[in-house]
């Protein structure tokens, strides 16, 4: 009300974004903000030292990883489940693979554990991942460890590297049987995709994004933009190779990755 009296418009639209590199912001600028948002000139470089370090470390898993900024790992063999005595979902395969990625990232001298954030849509998955991270000797200390939040509690936060866990999987036929409304929510998706500054690593199932329109929840956005938000995200990541994750056992023992925890411990004690 005071702004109106002073002659300001009722709504102020963000014109420039100062957080994400241009590879990360491209989806939001082209789809969510429909050209109304621009990158600030000083952050247009996608080839930052940290971004290149992420690419280098991920190439240990997949030598042909060329994408910078946003990377999508599809875990078709992982299955979600409902937490005991509750309704929230968790996915053990996603949690295990995410911990493996983090340990690999920490092997690079340019990456510190406090550079990394973990986001998930499901509260049960957050609790499960904390246990999995501790088992992999990844610090979950609030001040000196990885930053872990649900998407709902992450607004206003940022990290140089963010791992986003969609949790929800498909059945053995690759079909989506359930897709909770909080995952289909447009605003939550925008928040989730805009927390990273240099690199966003998504752990999910591309079949989920392929089939989302059958739930009918995206029709409002189809009418407005020609496609729904999750469908638009799938088209965006499809421009580059979607990386298929091999089936994992519940405990991955990697002597090379274990050296990352040694480096992490030395950083924490420094």
Buried (B, 14 or more C-beta within 10 A) or exposed (E): EEEEEEEEEEEEEEEEBEBBBBBBBBBBBEBBBEEEBBBEEEBEEBEBEBBBBBBBBBEBBBEEBEBBBBBBBBBBBBBBEEBEEEEBBBBBBBBBBBBBBBBBBBBBEBBBBBBBBBBBBBBBBBBBBBEBBEEBBBBBEEEBBBBBBBBBEBBEEBBBBBBBBBBBBBEEEBEBEEBBEEBBBBEBBBBBBBBBBBBBBBBBBBBBBBBBBEBEBBEEBBEEBEBBBBBBBBEBBEEBBBBEBEEBEEEEEEEEBEEBBEBBEEBBEE
